[in-house]
């Protein structure tokens, strides 16, 4: 009975928690957020204010001379899990002068353990090994990883991380500060749903079924904006 209730809990959490409020623009059908397997749609004349949005005032970047591409996500969000292969494709297609930055959102208390896990994994040097794997564990294998203790003992320990060290880092002042700073950035970007891409602190690209912006469209828009920002730096 517990396993059935736990599975129902994570399913409801994942489906209902990809927006910060009921009016945020996000794909409501998880299937709509899956990477397209058919031929990509014809290139559209992407319009500012309709297909992507200006962030005003512009938010300072953290990547120096490189064009910053931020993905705002949560491990709890099924759309983010479906979007992960698109992020891999985006990373492969970015020019050398662009860099991806990951930013976990905390839209509700249930998301906070996943943000703590992200910052802790990055601090301990295991993020590259665990990032995609945690999406897999949650959304494909349906592992019951609802708390920071479960994440430490039942997931990250499998990657050689001592649970005590993991928990000490996860509950540290440094991690508290990172979560607070991340939440301030999410607000400054004007983000109400995940996944969302932010290009160079200046443009916001949202996935939305209503406007038919799915993973392939978001990828195309992001690359267009990266090229635009790259040209502006020359």
N, C-alpha and C positions, 0 to 999 in steps of 0.2 A: 504494500500500500504506500509506504514512504517513497519508494522509487517512482511509482506512478505519479504521486503528488509533486515530487521534485522535478520530474520531467515536464509536467504540466506547467510548473512555475517558471522554468527557464524558457519554455516555449512562449508563454504569455509575456514574459519580460522582454524577450528578444524582439517579438513582433511589435509590441506596443511602445518600446522605449527608444526608438530611433529618432524621435523628435523631442524637443524640449517643451513643446506645447501643442495643443490640438490644431493650431493654425499654421504650424510650420510646414514648408513645402518639402515633402519627401515622398519617395515612391512607396505606396501603401501595399503593393503586391510584391513579396519577396522575389517572385519569378521575374518581375520587371527589372530587378537590379542585377540579375545574373549576366555575366559577360555574354555577348551575342555569339552564337555559333554559326549563324548565317552570314552571308556577305554583308559588309557594312553598308549603312544607308548612304545615299549620295551626299556629297559635301553640301552643307547649307551655308547661306550667308549669315553667319552668326552675328547677332545684334546685341550691343551693350544695352542693358536694362531689360532685355527680354530673355536672352539665352545665358547671359552671365551678367554680373553686377559689379559696379564700382564700390570700393570700400573707401569711405570718406569720413574722417581723415585716414590717410594711408597709415598702415601699421608698420613700424620699423622691422626690418628683417634681421636674421641671426647668421646669415651665410656669407657675410662679407661682400666680395665682388660678384659672387655667383647669384643667379636668379633663384629665388627660394620658391619651392613648391611644397606647400603644407597640405598634408592630408589630415583632416579632423575626423576622428573615428572613435569607435568603442569596440572592444572585443565582444561585448554583449549584443551588438547590433548585427542581425543577419545580413542586412544590405552591405555592411562593411566586409563581412566574410565573402559574400558573392563578388565584391569589388576587388578583392585582393589580387586575383590574376591580372586585372586591369592595371593595378598599381605596379605589378611586376613588368607589364608591357610598357607602361609609362616610363619607368626607371630605365628600361633598356633603350628607349627612344629619345631620352633627354640628351641635349647637347652637353659637351663637357663643362660648359660654364653654368650649368643648372644643378641644383641639389634638392633632394626630397627631405623634408622634415616631417616627422610623425607627431601628432598632437592628440592625446586622448581627451575626449570630452566627458564631463560628468554632469549629465542632465538630471540625474536623480540619485538617491543614496545607493541604490543597487549597483550603479556603475562605478562607484568609487573604488572598490577592491581591484577592479580591472585596470584603472588608471594607476593605482599604487603598484600593481604588478608590472605594468609597463615601465615606469620610472625605475623600479628596483632591478628589473632585468637589464635595462640599459646601463645602470650603475655597476652591475656585477659582470657586465660584458657578455651576456648570453642572449641579448635581444635578437641578433641575427638568426640564431638557432631556434628561437622559441616563438617569434612573432606569428608566422604563418601557422605553426604547429598549434598554437593556442586557439586560433579560429577553428582549426580542424577538430581539436578536442571538444570544443563547445558545441559546434553546429553540425558536425558530421558524426562524431562519436557520442555526442550528448553526455559527456562526463559532467558530474555534479560538482562544479567548481564555483560555488556561489560566494565563498568567503575568502579572505586573504590567507587564512590558515589552510583551507583546502587547496588553494593555489600553490602555497609553499610546499605542502606535504605530498600532494597527489599529482602535481604537474611539474613544477620546477625542480623538484628533487630528482626527477628522472633525467634531468640534464646536468646533474652533478652539483647542484646548488644545495648547500647545507640549509635546511629549513630555518634553523635559528638565525643564521646570518641573513637569510632572506627576510624574515619577519622583523629583525632589528632595523634593516634598511627601509623596509616598507613602512614602518611606523615611526620613522625618524623625522626630526624637524626639517631636514633637507627635502624629504619627499612631501611633507605637508606644504612647504613653500612652493615646490614644483606644481602641485595640484592647484594651489591658489593662483599662481601665475598663469597656468594653463587655462583656468576658468576665466581669468581676466582677458586673455587673448581671444578666447571663443566669443566673448561678449563684444570685444573691439572689432572682430571680424563680422559681427552681425549674423552669427550662425545659429540656426534653429533646427538643423537636422544633420544626420550623418549617413553616409560619408559626404563630406564637402571638401573641395579643393580650393586653396587660396594661392594665387599666383603673385609672388613678390610683394606681399602685403597690400596689394592694390586691387586685385580682382577676385571675386568669389564665384565658384562654379558649383552649382547645386544639381543633384540628381532629382528629377521630378517626372513622374509619369504623366502629369497633366500637360507639361510642355514637351513631352517626348524627348527628354534628356536622360538617356541611359548611360551605361558605362562607356560604350564606344563613342557616343557624342561628347561626353565629358572629357574623354581622352583627346579627342580632336580639338575641342575648345582649349584645353589646357596647353597642348603643344602649340597652338596658334598664339596664345598669349605669352608663352615662354619665348617664342621667336620674336614677338613684338617687343618684349622687354629686353631681350638680348640685343636687338638692333638699337634700342634706345641707349644702351650702355656704351655703344661704340662711338 
